[in-house]
């Protein structure tokens, strides 16, 4: 029994679950969450709220500007507040109009490059005793540990992508040197599994060429290579369709790259459309 209890956590999601359950049981706050940020969205990856005090669930998306965590990250509000409504920015936030928040704690989770991935945060309807704020050093430590797990997981994903590229090197379209439909399908399935495990969806840009009898495929390939180089995985999934995996781009940047390749193709006399999507959420952003 003791060996099972002390078995090491193996990945970011498992570590996140252990941290949430520990904080929920020791700090007195009703809800603890692991979140990530993407553009203007604040997305709940995991939560611990055994009494269902708050109507939020994993996968819920909140406007980043509505959150307490935005002010915490900007340094204009504290990382922990036993009486959250005494903090003007917290009291005036949109989320305070939707949820009863008496107390708050939140700290950033950083990725391997020191960039903001998301937050470790907790809330409770009740004002907490003065001793509550003594929990902050532990919360900060746990967030740093989660950042370490995250960094290792991201490094592993990078190695796995290189392995995928090598293991599927025969599944390429000889006319473009990009992955063919079968090879790309396998790559995307593996990427989707990784995205679901980490809770950080990878984004894909699909470019559709408006073919005419004058269209020179080599010009299309040249434009795509000029735009994306060799650092991104590219699939030729249909005669007129290409997909590019942009796992390190937020959606706004993916759309920006879509406009860029569209302009690059247009300069060569080639008309195109594009759309952007991620591998965990079905919604698409179209040109």
C-alpha positions as CSV (number, residue, x, y, z in Angstrom):
1,X,0.0,0.0,0.0
2,X,2.8,2.5,1.0
3,X,4.6,1.8,-2.2
4,X,1.6,2.6,-4.3
5,X,1.0,5.8,-2.4
6,X,4.6,7.0,-2.9
7,X,4.9,5.9,-6.6
8,X,6.5,8.8,-8.6
9,X,4.2,10.9,-10.8
10,X,5.2,10.4,-14.4
11,X,3.8,13.4,-16.3
12,X,2.4,17.0,-16.0
13,X,-1.3,16.0,-15.8
14,X,-0.7,13.4,-13.1
15,X,1.4,15.9,-11.1
16,X,-1.3,18.6,-11.6
17,X,-3.9,16.3,-10.2
18,X,-1.7,15.5,-7.1
19,X,-1.1,19.2,-6.5
20,X,-4.7,20.2,-6.8
21,X,-5.9,17.5,-4.4
22,X,-3.2,18.4,-1.9
23,X,-4.0,22.1,-2.0
24,X,-7.8,21.5,-1.9
25,X,-7.4,19.4,1.3
26,X,-4.9,21.7,3.1
27,X,-5.7,25.3,2.3
28,X,-9.4,25.4,3.0
29,X,-10.3,26.8,-0.4
30,X,-13.2,25.2,-2.1
31,X,-11.9,25.2,-5.7
32,X,-8.3,24.8,-7.0
33,X,-7.5,24.9,-10.7
34,X,-4.7,24.5,-13.2
35,X,-5.3,26.9,-16.1
36,X,-3.5,27.8,-19.3
37,X,-3.6,31.0,-21.3
38,X,-3.9,31.3,-25.0
39,X,-4.3,34.7,-26.6
40,X,-7.3,36.3,-24.7
41,X,-8.6,33.0,-23.3
42,X,-8.1,31.5,-19.8
43,X,-8.8,27.8,-20.0
44,X,-9.3,25.4,-17.1
45,X,-7.2,22.3,-17.6
46,X,-8.1,20.6,-14.4
47,X,-9.9,21.3,-11.2
48,X,-10.5,20.0,-7.7
49,X,-13.8,21.0,-6.1
50,X,-15.2,17.9,-4.4
51,X,-18.3,19.7,-3.1
52,X,-19.1,21.4,-6.5
53,X,-19.2,24.8,-4.9
54,X,-18.5,26.5,-8.2
55,X,-20.1,25.8,-11.6
56,X,-16.8,25.5,-13.5
57,X,-15.3,22.4,-15.2
58,X,-12.3,21.3,-17.0
59,X,-12.3,22.7,-20.6
60,X,-14.3,25.8,-19.6
61,X,-12.9,29.0,-21.2
62,X,-13.1,32.4,-19.6
63,X,-11.9,35.7,-20.9
64,X,-8.4,36.3,-19.6
65,X,-9.2,40.0,-18.9
66,X,-12.1,38.9,-16.7
67,X,-9.9,36.9,-14.4
68,X,-8.2,37.7,-11.1
69,X,-5.1,36.0,-12.5
70,X,-4.6,38.6,-15.1
71,X,-4.1,41.3,-12.4
72,X,-1.9,38.9,-10.4
73,X,0.4,38.3,-13.4
74,X,0.6,42.0,-14.2
75,X,1.7,42.6,-10.6
76,X,-1.2,45.0,-9.9
77,X,-2.9,42.7,-7.4
78,X,-1.5,40.2,-4.9
79,X,-0.9,36.5,-5.4
80,X,-2.9,35.7,-2.3
81,X,-5.8,37.5,-0.7
82,X,-7.7,36.2,2.3
83,X,-10.3,39.0,1.7
84,X,-10.4,39.3,-2.1
85,X,-13.1,41.9,-2.3
86,X,-10.9,44.4,-0.5
87,X,-8.6,44.4,-3.5
88,X,-10.2,47.0,-5.9
89,X,-9.1,45.2,-9.1
90,X,-10.5,41.9,-7.9
91,X,-13.8,43.5,-6.6
92,X,-14.3,45.4,-9.9
93,X,-13.5,42.4,-12.2
94,X,-16.2,40.8,-14.3
95,X,-15.7,37.4,-12.7
96,X,-16.6,38.9,-9.3
97,X,-20.0,39.7,-10.7
98,X,-20.5,36.1,-11.8
99,X,-19.0,34.1,-8.9
100,X,-18.9,34.7,-5.1
101,X,-15.2,35.0,-4.4
102,X,-14.2,35.8,-0.8
103,X,-10.6,34.6,-1.0
104,X,-8.1,34.0,-3.7
105,X,-4.7,32.5,-4.3
106,X,-2.9,32.3,-7.7
107,X,0.7,32.0,-9.0
108,X,2.1,31.7,-12.5
109,X,3.2,28.4,-14.1
110,X,6.0,29.1,-16.6
111,X,7.2,26.9,-19.5
112,X,10.8,25.9,-20.3
113,X,11.4,29.3,-21.9
114,X,10.2,31.2,-18.9
115,X,7.0,32.2,-20.7
116,X,3.6,32.1,-19.1
117,X,1.9,28.8,-19.6
118,X,-1.0,29.4,-17.2
119,X,-1.7,29.6,-13.5
120,X,-2.2,27.5,-10.3
121,X,-5.1,29.2,-8.5
122,X,-7.8,28.7,-5.9
123,X,-10.9,30.5,-4.8
124,X,-13.5,30.2,-2.0
125,X,-16.8,32.0,-1.3
126,X,-15.7,32.8,2.3
127,X,-13.2,35.2,3.6
128,X,-10.3,33.3,5.1
129,X,-8.5,33.7,8.4
130,X,-5.2,35.7,8.6
131,X,-3.2,32.5,8.7
132,X,-4.4,31.7,5.2
133,X,-1.8,33.9,3.6
134,X,1.0,31.7,5.1
135,X,0.2,29.1,2.4
136,X,1.7,31.3,-0.4
137,X,5.3,29.9,-0.2
138,X,4.0,26.3,-0.6
139,X,1.7,27.3,-3.5
140,X,4.7,29.1,-5.2
141,X,6.9,26.0,-4.7
142,X,4.2,23.7,-6.2
143,X,3.8,25.9,-9.2
144,X,7.6,25.9,-9.8
145,X,7.5,22.1,-9.6
146,X,4.7,22.0,-12.1
147,X,6.7,24.2,-14.4
148,X,9.5,21.7,-14.2
149,X,7.2,18.9,-15.2
150,X,5.8,21.0,-18.0
151,X,9.3,21.8,-19.3
152,X,10.3,18.1,-19.3
153,X,7.1,17.2,-21.1
154,X,7.6,19.8,-23.7
155,X,11.2,18.6,-24.3
156,X,9.9,15.1,-24.6
157,X,7.4,16.2,-27.1
158,X,10.1,17.9,-29.2
159,X,12.1,14.6,-29.2
160,X,9.0,12.6,-30.1
161,X,8.4,14.9,-33.1
162,X,11.9,14.4,-34.3
163,X,11.4,10.6,-33.9
164,X,8.1,10.8,-35.8
165,X,9.8,12.7,-38.6
166,X,12.5,10.0,-38.8
167,X,10.2,6.9,-38.5
168,X,7.8,8.1,-41.2
169,X,10.4,9.4,-43.6
170,X,9.2,7.0,-46.3
171,X,5.6,8.4,-46.2
172,X,6.2,11.4,-48.3
173,X,4.8,12.8,-51.5
174,X,7.6,12.5,-54.0
175,X,6.4,15.6,-55.9
176,X,6.6,17.9,-52.9
177,X,8.8,16.1,-50.4
178,X,6.1,16.8,-47.7
179,X,4.4,14.0,-45.8
180,X,1.7,12.3,-47.8
181,X,-1.9,11.8,-46.6
182,X,-1.2,8.6,-44.7
183,X,2.0,9.8,-43.1
184,X,0.4,13.1,-42.1
185,X,-2.6,11.3,-40.7
186,X,-0.3,9.2,-38.4
187,X,1.7,12.3,-37.4
188,X,-1.5,14.2,-36.5
189,X,-2.9,11.4,-34.5
190,X,0.3,11.2,-32.4
191,X,0.2,15.0,-32.0
192,X,-3.4,14.9,-30.9
193,X,-2.5,12.3,-28.2
194,X,0.3,14.5,-26.9
195,X,-1.9,17.6,-26.9
196,X,-4.6,15.9,-24.9
197,X,-2.1,14.6,-22.4
198,X,-0.6,18.0,-21.8
199,X,-3.8,20.0,-22.2
200,X,-2.0,22.3,-24.6
201,X,-3.5,21.9,-28.1
202,X,-1.2,22.1,-31.1
203,X,-2.4,24.4,-33.8
204,X,-2.5,23.5,-37.5
205,X,-2.7,25.8,-40.5
206,X,-4.5,24.4,-43.6
207,X,-3.7,26.1,-46.9
208,X,-6.0,25.4,-49.9
209,X,-4.7,26.3,-53.4
210,X,-7.2,27.4,-56.0
211,X,-5.8,25.3,-58.8
212,X,-5.9,26.4,-62.4
213,X,-4.3,25.0,-65.5
214,X,-1.6,27.6,-65.1
215,X,-0.8,26.6,-61.5
216,X,2.8,25.4,-61.1
217,X,3.0,23.1,-58.1
218,X,6.7,23.7,-57.7
219,X,6.0,27.4,-57.1
220,X,3.5,26.4,-54.4
221,X,6.0,24.2,-52.7
222,X,8.7,26.9,-52.9
223,X,6.4,29.5,-51.3
224,X,5.5,27.1,-48.5
225,X,9.2,26.3,-47.8
226,X,10.1,29.9,-47.9
227,X,7.4,30.7,-45.3
228,X,7.9,27.8,-42.9
229,X,11.4,26.5,-43.6
230,X,12.3,23.1,-42.3
231,X,11.5,23.5,-38.6
232,X,7.8,22.7,-39.0
233,X,6.1,19.5,-40.1
234,X,4.2,19.9,-43.4
235,X,1.7,17.5,-45.0
236,X,0.4,17.4,-48.6
237,X,-3.0,15.9,-47.9
238,X,-4.7,16.5,-51.2
239,X,-3.9,17.8,-54.6
240,X,-4.8,21.3,-53.6
241,X,-4.4,21.1,-49.8
242,X,-1.4,21.4,-47.5
243,X,-1.3,21.4,-43.7
244,X,1.4,22.8,-41.4
245,X,1.8,21.9,-37.8
246,X,2.5,25.1,-35.7
247,X,2.6,23.6,-32.3
248,X,4.5,26.6,-30.8
249,X,2.2,29.2,-32.1
250,X,-0.9,30.6,-30.4
251,X,-4.0,30.8,-32.6
252,X,-3.6,34.5,-33.4
253,X,-0.1,33.9,-34.7
254,X,-1.3,30.9,-36.8
255,X,-3.8,33.1,-38.5
256,X,-1.1,35.7,-39.0
257,X,1.0,33.0,-40.7
258,X,-2.0,32.1,-42.8
259,X,-2.2,35.6,-44.1
260,X,1.5,35.7,-44.7
261,X,1.6,32.5,-46.9
262,X,-1.5,33.7,-48.7
263,X,0.3,36.9,-49.6
264,X,3.4,35.0,-50.5
265,X,1.5,32.7,-52.9
266,X,-0.4,35.7,-54.3
267,X,2.9,37.4,-55.2
268,X,3.5,34.3,-57.4
269,X,0.1,34.6,-59.0
270,X,-1.4,31.8,-57.0
271,X,-4.7,32.3,-55.3
272,X,-5.4,30.4,-52.0
273,X,-7.6,30.2,-48.9
274,X,-6.5,29.1,-45.4
275,X,-8.1,28.1,-42.1
276,X,-6.6,27.5,-38.6
277,X,-7.6,24.9,-36.1
278,X,-6.2,23.0,-33.1
279,X,-6.1,19.3,-32.4
280,X,-8.1,19.3,-29.2
281,X,-11.0,21.8,-29.9
282,X,-13.2,21.4,-33.0
283,X,-13.8,25.1,-33.6
284,X,-12.0,26.6,-36.5
285,X,-10.9,30.1,-37.3
286,X,-11.4,30.9,-41.0
287,X,-9.9,33.5,-43.3
